[in-house]
Amino acid sequence: MNDNPTPANKSTSPISYSDHWTKIHGPSLGQFIFKQQPDDFVVTEKLSFEPTGNGEHVFLWVEKQNLNTAFVAEHIAKFSGLPLRDVTYAGRKDKFAKTYQWFGLYMANKKEPDWKNFDLPGAQIIKATRNDRKLRTGALDGNHFKVVLRNTTSLCHEQIHARIDSIKQLGVPNYYGQQRFGNTRIDDPSALPGNLALAQKMLDGEEIRNRNKRSMAISALRSWLFNEFIDQRIRTLGYARLFEGDVMQLAGSNSFFLCESIDEKIKTRIGDKDIGVTCPLWGKGFLHSSQTIQKFENSLSKKHNQICGLLAALGLKQERRAMALFPNNMTYSLAEDSLTLSFDLPSGCFATSVLRELCTLLEDHEQ
């Protein structure tokens, strides 16, 4: 049985990808080398709770580099003698980076192995503790990023200070980053990244049998469409400009409300970054927006009607995501030939969406 809803026609609005989405902070400050070595991109996970120290679930704090999260989870499952379904994590982390994250293992009535004997090149279990509940996807406050950009000799303090100050004040468009869309082909950089290429096959009616690849393709397609909504809204209505009929999100939560009128209280909350404008994550059901914003969102959905139809047919529901992203605790240090940046982002947000507002990234690692 084919689990992929088959579109009636071939794609009339094919996916395109060239990182064409609108920037808001002006021209790039230069072309800088990114991820020359794992220590140049360090990601540290922040759970939304503290492990209790007891319970049926073992929590492992793991350092990894040049390995993807799912691969490490598979090896932890094999080492501990658990089925893969009993090894969980709150979020996937970059492969080409040094990352620190938690893995959760359901080990009720099972003997805990000696974690010192875990052997996987590129991964190290730093500590183990326990918790009374399962580690679930999304159970994060966010992630801390430390980024080193190299070949920055053309950059001066005045330039970087002004740009970072602008980012702190205005934020950046909350685009999904390139990692969501998959790797580009070295032999054909113009081709769709891997996950989007699979998504295009689904749009053309092809069945993706591998469940993990299918899930990543669907996620990439929905993310690509969200980026299109932000880009077109900036071009058409302006960056994060508030309208009656906007759906607002309470900062740091999944609470939303409809802005029916714009008063001083709303303006103050916007200025304090207590609330923010959202764009749709497409799925079945009605748009939560109204008036001008609903008309705009409906118009863009018609342009991408096949993509919207597929996402709805797959059972995804209408959701919202913040349009603007504000890095917290953002600092920088400029050396002779490198720029070091440090900042915190909410869960599900991408460091590359911040970095692209500074410069053009030249990734220097083997894929």
Secondary structure, 3 states (H helix, E strand, C coil): CCCCCCCCCCCCCCCCCCCCCCCCCCCCCCEEEECCCHHHEEEEEEECCCCCCCCCEEEEEEEEECCCHHHHHHHHHHHHCCCHHHEEECCCCCCCCEEEEEEEEECCCCCCCCHHHCCECCEEEEEEEEECCCCCCCCEEEEEEEEEEECCCCCCHHHHHHHHHHHHHHCEECCCCHHHHCCCECCECCCCCHHHHHHHHHHCCCCCCCHHHHHHHHHHHHHHHHHHHHHHHHHHHCCCCCCCCCEEEECCCCCEEECCCCCHHHHHHHHCCCEEEEEEECCECCCCCCHHHHHHHHHHHHHCHHHHHHHHHCCCECEEEECEECCEEEEEEECCCEEEEEEEEECCCCHHHHHCCCCEEEECCCC
